[in-house]
């Protein structure tokens, strides 16, 4: 039994068109400002910024920030959420919040664990005083 696709009631191709226009404009402005500049991977600025434009034009799913939505969109920053929230525009042109990946929480070791592993902080055993004093 195949899963039924979710309803496309909130599909909006205008969002994809808006993101394409913004990405193409940003790529043109940035590339003209940084002509001949290459990033760490050896790509030119034009090539690097073309990945997002190409994905949008192909209709692929992309991740973007809420502030990139048009102001009139109901999920846009004036109406809903933090402007820096990540959203996903699916292949079906439906905007969804990006699922959050919850990783393991860092718990610092307690004093007994730190002593057992020989973990000493700065300033212990006179280290800070020795570094502060000039040598004769």
C-alpha positions as CSV (number, residue, x, y, z in Angstrom):
1,X,0.0,0.0,0.0
2,X,1.5,3.3,-1.1
3,X,1.5,6.3,1.1
4,X,-0.8,9.1,0.0
5,X,1.0,12.4,-0.7
6,X,0.0,15.2,1.6
7,X,-2.5,17.7,0.2
8,X,-1.0,20.6,-1.8
9,X,-3.4,23.2,-0.4
10,X,-0.5,25.4,0.7
11,X,1.6,24.9,-2.4
12,X,2.7,28.2,-3.9
13,X,4.9,28.4,-7.0
14,X,5.2,32.2,-6.4
15,X,7.6,31.4,-3.5
16,X,9.9,29.5,-5.9
17,X,9.7,32.3,-8.4
18,X,10.5,34.8,-5.7
19,X,13.5,32.8,-4.5
20,X,14.8,32.3,-8.1
21,X,14.6,36.1,-8.7
22,X,16.4,36.9,-5.5
23,X,19.1,34.2,-6.0
24,X,19.7,35.3,-9.6
25,X,20.0,39.0,-8.6
26,X,22.3,38.2,-5.6
27,X,24.5,36.0,-7.8
28,X,24.8,38.8,-10.5
29,X,25.5,41.6,-7.9
30,X,28.0,39.5,-6.0
31,X,29.8,38.1,-9.0
32,X,30.2,41.6,-10.5
33,X,31.7,42.9,-7.3
34,X,34.1,39.9,-6.8
35,X,35.1,39.3,-10.4
36,X,37.9,36.7,-10.6
37,X,37.7,35.9,-6.9
38,X,37.8,32.2,-6.1
39,X,36.7,30.6,-2.8
40,X,38.6,27.9,-0.9
41,X,37.3,25.1,-3.1
42,X,38.6,26.8,-6.2
43,X,35.2,27.7,-7.6
44,X,34.5,31.2,-8.8
45,X,31.8,33.2,-6.9
46,X,29.5,32.7,-9.9
47,X,29.9,28.9,-9.9
48,X,29.5,28.8,-6.1
49,X,26.3,30.8,-6.1
50,X,24.9,28.9,-9.2
51,X,24.3,25.8,-7.1
52,X,21.3,27.3,-5.4
53,X,20.0,28.9,-8.6
54,X,20.3,25.6,-10.5
55,X,18.5,23.7,-7.7
56,X,15.6,26.2,-7.8
57,X,15.3,26.1,-11.5
58,X,15.3,22.3,-11.5
59,X,12.5,22.2,-9.0
60,X,14.6,20.5,-6.4
61,X,13.9,20.8,-2.6
62,X,16.0,23.5,-1.0
63,X,16.7,24.9,2.5
64,X,16.4,28.6,3.1
65,X,15.9,31.1,5.8
66,X,12.5,32.6,6.8
67,X,13.7,36.1,6.0
68,X,14.1,35.1,2.3
69,X,10.3,34.7,2.0
70,X,8.3,37.6,0.4
71,X,6.8,39.9,3.1
72,X,3.3,39.0,2.0
73,X,3.8,35.3,2.7
74,X,1.9,34.1,5.8
75,X,5.1,32.3,7.1
76,X,7.3,35.4,6.5
77,X,9.1,37.1,9.3
78,X,6.5,39.9,9.9
79,X,3.8,37.3,10.5
80,X,5.4,34.2,12.0
81,X,8.5,32.9,13.7
82,X,12.2,34.0,13.9
83,X,13.7,35.4,10.6
84,X,16.6,33.0,11.0
85,X,14.5,29.9,11.1
86,X,15.3,27.4,8.5
87,X,12.6,26.3,6.1
88,X,12.4,23.8,3.3
89,X,10.8,24.4,-0.1
90,X,9.9,20.9,-1.3
91,X,9.7,19.7,-4.8
92,X,6.0,20.1,-4.5
93,X,6.5,23.9,-3.8
94,X,5.2,23.5,-0.2
95,X,7.1,25.5,2.4
96,X,7.7,23.5,5.6
97,X,9.8,24.1,8.7
98,X,13.0,22.2,8.6
99,X,13.0,19.3,11.0
100,X,15.4,19.9,13.9
101,X,18.1,17.4,14.5
102,X,18.6,16.9,18.2
103,X,22.0,15.6,19.0
104,X,23.5,14.4,22.2
105,X,23.6,17.1,24.9
106,X,27.1,18.0,26.2
107,X,27.4,17.4,29.9
108,X,30.7,18.7,31.4
109,X,32.5,16.2,33.5
110,X,32.3,16.6,37.3
111,X,35.3,17.2,39.6
112,X,36.0,13.5,40.2
113,X,36.0,12.8,36.5
114,X,38.3,15.7,35.7
115,X,40.8,14.7,38.4
116,X,40.7,11.1,37.2
117,X,41.6,12.1,33.7
118,X,44.2,14.6,34.8
119,X,42.2,17.6,33.5
120,X,43.6,20.7,35.1
121,X,42.4,24.2,34.3
122,X,44.7,27.3,33.8
123,X,45.8,28.9,37.0
124,X,46.2,25.6,39.0
125,X,49.5,24.6,40.4
126,X,50.9,28.1,40.0
127,X,50.8,28.0,36.1
128,X,49.2,31.4,35.9
129,X,51.8,33.0,38.2
130,X,54.7,31.5,36.3
131,X,53.3,32.8,32.9
132,X,52.6,36.3,34.4
133,X,56.2,36.7,35.8
134,X,58.9,37.7,33.4
135,X,61.9,35.3,33.5
136,X,65.1,36.8,34.9
